[in-house]
Amino acid sequence: MLYAVRFHDRADRLATRERFLAAHIAWLAERRDRVLVAGSLRTEPGTAPVGGLWIVEADSRAEVESIYATDPFWTEGLRERVEIFFWSKALPERVPV
């Protein structure tokens, strides 16, 4: 099953994002079989990130929660909250997911 995961960052933790970005990217690379698409969200191009969006392949919401629980951005306190949605993809033959 596919899930859309929307992360909201703590506004006062931009330094945390910068400090752990390389570890976060390496962590994502190790989980590319589950985290199919990932990226930061910004209010406008070139502005500071306000969160992130992932498309995750998992068997359950609990599995999604167990995946992000070890992400450096989560463990180091960057994320304020997370929303998890089951995603029914339209046009399933289209890439990237």
Protein Blocks (a to p, Z undefined) as FASTA:
>chain_A
ZZdddddddfklmmmmmmmmmmmmmmmmmmmmmmmbgcdddfbghiacfbdcdddddfbf
klmmmmmmmgmklmnomambdcddddddehklbcfZZ
